[in-house]
Amino acid sequence: MSKPERKRPGVATVRPQLEVKREEIFTGTTQEFAGKETTPPVEKVTTKKPVTFSADVELIDRARAAVLMSQTHQSGYRSLASLISAAIEEKLAGLADEFNNGERIEPLSGAFRSGRPFQS
């Protein structure tokens, strides 16, 4: 028994070049920014840490839908992480007003207590 022939007769062995087709992407803004001076972004030094938590499935699905709906708006959120970060900042401001005389809540320097909640 002979090996099957790998090349088909009449077919070129050279692969065709791929063509790049550039498409404009609609970002939802109508303003033209070309040629305008912009202020350089302020570099905010932050250290990011991945966080895992459990949440209601419907709540997370609603949050994802909100991110998708807001992405086309200038003040919208680009990711679920940015929405969650903004929500935490907003909630921290309210907690600072209520429990810390309106002063910024300082970061926790030690480890967070694990286990059962207080008074349970």
VEXBASE-954002 format. One line per 3 residues: number of its first residue (from 1); for each residue x, y, z of N, C-alpha, C. Coordinates in nm, 2 decimals, always signed. Each point is the difference from the previous one (the first is absolute). Layout:
NUM = X Y Z X Y Z X Y Z; ...
//
This chain:
1 = +0.08 -0.12 +0.00 -0.08 +0.12 +0.00 +0.09 +0.12 +0.00; -0.03 +0.10 -0.09 +0.08 +0.12 -0.01 -0.06 +0.11 +0.09; +0.09 +0.10 +0.03 -0.05 +0.11 +0.08 -0.08 +0.09 -0.09
4 = -0.11 +0.06 +0.06 -0.08 +0.09 -0.07 +0.08 +0.12 -0.05; -0.04 +0.05 -0.11 +0.07 +0.12 -0.06 -0.05 +0.12 +0.07; +0.09 +0.08 +0.05 -0.03 +0.12 +0.08 -0.04 +0.12 -0.09
7 = +0.06 +0.01 -0.11 -0.02 +0.12 -0.09 -0.11 -0.04 -0.10; -0.09 +0.09 -0.02 -0.10 -0.02 -0.10 +0.05 +0.06 -0.13; -0.02 -0.07 -0.11 +0.04 +0.05 -0.13 -0.07 +0.13 -0.03
10 = +0.07 +0.10 -0.05 -0.06 +0.12 -0.05 -0.02 +0.11 +0.11; +0.04 -0.03 +0.12 -0.02 +0.09 +0.12 +0.14 +0.06 +0.03; +0.00 +0.13 +0.01 +0.13 +0.07 +0.03 +0.04 -0.03 +0.15
13 = +0.13 -0.02 +0.02 +0.04 -0.02 +0.14 +0.03 +0.12 +0.07; +0.00 +0.12 -0.06 +0.03 +0.12 +0.06 -0.14 +0.06 +0.06; +0.00 +0.03 +0.13 -0.12 +0.05 +0.06 -0.02 +0.15 -0.04
16 = -0.12 +0.04 -0.02 -0.03 +0.14 -0.03 +0.03 +0.09 +0.11; +0.04 +0.12 -0.03 +0.03 +0.10 +0.11 -0.14 +0.05 +0.06; +0.01 +0.02 +0.13 -0.12 +0.05 +0.07 -0.01 +0.15 -0.02
19 = -0.12 +0.05 -0.02 -0.02 +0.14 -0.01 -0.05 +0.06 +0.12; +0.04 +0.12 +0.04 -0.05 +0.07 +0.12 -0.11 +0.09 -0.05; -0.11 -0.01 +0.06 -0.11 +0.09 -0.02 -0.03 +0.08 +0.12
22 = +0.03 +0.12 +0.00 -0.02 +0.09 +0.12 -0.14 +0.05 +0.00; -0.06 -0.01 +0.11 -0.14 +0.06 +0.02 +0.00 +0.10 +0.11; -0.08 +0.10 -0.02 -0.02 +0.10 +0.11 -0.08 -0.06 +0.11
25 = +0.03 +0.04 +0.12 -0.07 -0.05 +0.12 -0.08 +0.11 +0.05; -0.13 -0.02 +0.02 -0.08 +0.11 +0.06 +0.01 -0.01 +0.15; +0.04 +0.10 +0.07 +0.02 +0.00 +0.14 -0.11 +0.07 +0.07
28 = -0.09 +0.06 -0.07 -0.11 +0.07 +0.07 +0.02 +0.15 +0.02; +0.12 +0.05 -0.03 +0.02 +0.14 +0.01 +0.00 +0.06 -0.14; -0.04 +0.13 +0.00 -0.01 +0.07 -0.12 +0.10 +0.11 -0.01
31 = +0.08 +0.02 +0.11 +0.10 +0.11 +0.01 +0.12 -0.04 -0.08; +0.06 +0.10 -0.06 +0.13 -0.02 -0.07 +0.11 +0.04 +0.09; +0.09 -0.09 +0.02 +0.11 +0.03 +0.10 +0.13 +0.03 -0.08
34 = +0.01 -0.02 -0.13 +0.12 +0.02 -0.07 +0.04 +0.14 +0.00; +0.13 +0.03 +0.03 +0.05 +0.13 +0.00 -0.02 +0.08 +0.13; -0.08 -0.05 +0.09 -0.03 +0.08 +0.12 +0.10 -0.04 +0.10
37 = +0.04 +0.10 +0.08 +0.10 -0.03 +0.11 -0.08 -0.06 +0.12; +0.05 -0.10 +0.05 -0.06 -0.07 +0.12 +0.10 +0.01 +0.11; -0.05 +0.00 +0.12 +0.09 +0.00 +0.12 +0.05 -0.14 +0.02
40 = +0.12 -0.01 +0.03 +0.06 -0.14 +0.02 -0.07 -0.06 +0.12; -0.03 -0.13 -0.01 -0.07 -0.07 +0.11 +0.09 +0.00 +0.13; -0.07 +0.02 +0.11 +0.07 +0.00 +0.13 +0.03 -0.14 +0.03
43 = +0.12 -0.03 +0.03 +0.04 -0.14 +0.03 -0.03 -0.03 +0.14; -0.10 -0.09 +0.02 -0.04 -0.04 +0.13 +0.07 -0.13 +0.03; +0.08 +0.00 +0.11 +0.07 -0.12 +0.04 -0.09 -0.09 +0.08
46 = -0.03 -0.11 -0.05 -0.09 -0.09 +0.07 +0.06 -0.14 -0.01; -0.02 -0.08 +0.09 +0.03 -0.14 +0.00 -0.13 -0.08 -0.01; -0.01 -0.08 -0.10 -0.12 -0.08 -0.02 +0.02 -0.14 +0.05
49 = -0.11 -0.05 +0.05 +0.01 -0.14 +0.06 -0.13 -0.07 -0.05; +0.01 -0.12 -0.05 -0.12 -0.07 -0.04 -0.08 -0.04 +0.12; -0.13 +0.01 -0.01 -0.09 -0.02 +0.11 -0.11 -0.10 -0.05
52 = -0.03 -0.10 +0.09 -0.10 -0.09 -0.03 -0.11 +0.00 +0.10; -0.12 +0.01 -0.04 -0.11 +0.00 +0.10 -0.12 -0.06 -0.06; -0.09 -0.04 +0.08 -0.13 -0.06 -0.05 -0.11 +0.10 +0.00
55 = -0.08 +0.00 -0.10 -0.11 +0.09 -0.01 -0.12 -0.07 -0.07; -0.12 +0.05 +0.02 -0.11 -0.05 -0.07 +0.01 +0.00 -0.15; -0.03 -0.11 -0.06 +0.02 -0.01 -0.15 -0.08 +0.11 -0.07
58 = -0.12 +0.02 +0.04 -0.08 +0.11 -0.07 +0.06 +0.13 +0.01; +0.06 +0.03 +0.12 +0.06 +0.13 +0.02 +0.12 +0.02 -0.09; +0.09 -0.10 -0.01 +0.11 +0.00 -0.09 -0.04 +0.01 -0.15
61 = -0.11 -0.07 -0.04 -0.05 +0.01 -0.13 -0.05 +0.14 -0.03; -0.07 +0.06 +0.09 -0.05 +0.14 -0.02 +0.12 +0.09 -0.01; +0.10 -0.02 +0.08 +0.12 +0.09 -0.01 +0.07 -0.01 -0.13
64 = +0.01 -0.13 -0.05 +0.06 -0.02 -0.14 -0.08 +0.07 -0.10; -0.14 -0.01 +0.01 -0.08 +0.07 -0.10 +0.01 +0.15 +0.01; +0.02 +0.05 +0.12 +0.02 +0.15 +0.02 +0.13 +0.04 -0.07
67 = +0.10 -0.08 +0.01 +0.13 +0.04 -0.06 -0.02 +0.00 -0.15; -0.06 -0.10 -0.06 -0.02 +0.00 -0.14 -0.08 +0.12 -0.05; -0.11 +0.03 +0.08 -0.08 +0.12 -0.04 +0.07 +0.13 +0.01
70 = +0.09 +0.01 +0.09 +0.07 +0.13 +0.03 +0.13 +0.02 -0.08; +0.05 -0.11 -0.07 +0.13 +0.01 -0.07 +0.00 +0.10 -0.11; -0.11 +0.03 -0.06 +0.00 +0.09 -0.12 -0.01 +0.14 +0.05
73 = -0.03 +0.03 +0.13 -0.01 +0.14 +0.05 +0.14 +0.04 +0.05; +0.02 +0.13 -0.01 +0.13 +0.06 +0.05 +0.02 -0.03 +0.15; -0.10 +0.01 +0.07 +0.01 -0.02 +0.15 -0.02 -0.14 +0.04
76 = -0.01 -0.09 -0.10 -0.03 -0.14 +0.03 +0.12 -0.08 +0.06; -0.03 -0.13 +0.03 +0.11 -0.08 +0.05 +0.05 -0.10 -0.11; +0.13 -0.02 +0.00 +0.06 -0.08 -0.10 +0.01 -0.15 +0.04
79 = -0.01 -0.02 +0.13 +0.01 -0.14 +0.05 -0.08 -0.02 +0.12; -0.03 -0.13 +0.04 -0.07 -0.03 +0.12 +0.09 +0.05 +0.12; +0.13 -0.02 -0.01 +0.09 +0.05 +0.11 -0.02 +0.15 +0.03
82 = +0.00 +0.08 -0.11 -0.01 +0.14 +0.02 -0.14 +0.04 +0.06; -0.11 -0.07 -0.03 -0.13 +0.02 +0.06 +0.01 -0.03 +0.15; +0.06 -0.12 +0.03 +0.00 -0.04 +0.14 +0.09 +0.09 +0.08
85 = +0.11 +0.05 -0.05 +0.09 +0.09 +0.07 -0.07 +0.14 +0.02; -0.08 +0.05 -0.10 -0.07 +0.12 +0.02 -0.11 -0.02 +0.11; -0.07 -0.11 +0.00 -0.10 -0.03 +0.10 +0.06 -0.01 +0.14
88 = +0.11 -0.06 +0.01 +0.07 -0.01 +0.13 +0.04 +0.14 +0.05; +0.05 +0.09 -0.09 +0.04 +0.13 +0.04 -0.12 +0.08 +0.04; -0.11 -0.01 -0.07 -0.12 +0.07 +0.04 -0.05 -0.05 +0.14
91 = +0.00 -0.13 +0.02 -0.05 -0.05 +0.13 +0.09 +0.04 +0.11; +0.13 +0.00 -0.02 +0.10 +0.05 +0.10 -0.02 +0.14 +0.04; -0.03 +0.09 -0.10 -0.03 +0.14 +0.03 -0.12 +0.01 +0.09
94 = -0.11 -0.08 -0.02 -0.11 +0.00 +0.09 +0.03 -0.05 +0.13; +0.08 -0.11 +0.01 +0.03 -0.06 +0.13 +0.09 +0.10 +0.08; +0.09 +0.07 -0.07 +0.08 +0.10 +0.07 -0.08 +0.11 +0.06
97 = -0.10 +0.05 -0.07 -0.09 +0.10 +0.05 -0.08 -0.05 +0.12; -0.04 -0.13 -0.01 -0.09 -0.05 +0.11 +0.08 -0.04 +0.12; +0.12 -0.07 -0.01 +0.07 -0.05 +0.11 +0.14 +0.06 +0.03
100 = +0.05 +0.09 -0.09 +0.13 +0.05 +0.03 +0.00 +0.15 -0.01; -0.11 +0.07 +0.03 -0.01 +0.14 +0.00 +0.04 +0.07 -0.13; -0.03 -0.07 -0.11 +0.03 +0.05 -0.13 +0.14 -0.01 -0.04
103 = +0.09 -0.05 +0.08 +0.14 -0.01 -0.03 +0.03 -0.13 -0.08; +0.09 +0.00 -0.09 +0.04 -0.11 -0.08 +0.03 -0.12 +0.09; -0.05 -0.12 -0.04 +0.03 -0.12 +0.08 +0.14 -0.05 -0.05
106 = +0.09 -0.01 +0.09 +0.13 -0.04 -0.03 +0.01 -0.15 -0.03; +0.09 -0.05 -0.09 +0.01 -0.14 -0.03 +0.04 -0.08 +0.12; -0.04 -0.12 +0.01 +0.03 -0.10 +0.10 +0.14 -0.04 -0.01
109 = +0.08 +0.01 +0.10 +0.14 -0.04 -0.01 +0.03 -0.14 +0.03; -0.08 -0.07 +0.07 +0.02 -0.14 +0.04 -0.09 -0.09 -0.08; -0.01 -0.12 +0.04 -0.09 -0.10 -0.06 -0.14 +0.02 +0.04
112 = -0.10 -0.03 -0.09 -0.14 +0.00 +0.04 -0.04 -0.12 +0.07; -0.08 +0.01 +0.10 -0.04 -0.11 +0.09 -0.09 -0.09 -0.09; +0.04 -0.13 +0.00 -0.08 -0.10 -0.07 -0.09 -0.08 +0.09
115 = -0.09 -0.07 -0.05 -0.09 -0.08 +0.09 -0.13 +0.06 +0.01; -0.07 -0.04 +0.11 -0.14 +0.05 +0.02 +0.00 +0.15 +0.02; -0.11 +0.07 -0.04 -0.01 +0.14 +0.02 -0.01 +0.03 +0.15
118 = +0.03 +0.12 +0.04 -0.02 +0.05 +0.14 -0.15 -0.02 +0.04; -0.03 -0.02 +0.13 -0.13 -0.01 +0.05 -0.09 -0.11 -0.07; +0.06 -0.11 -0.03 -0.08 -0.10 -0.07 +0.00 -0.13 +0.09
//
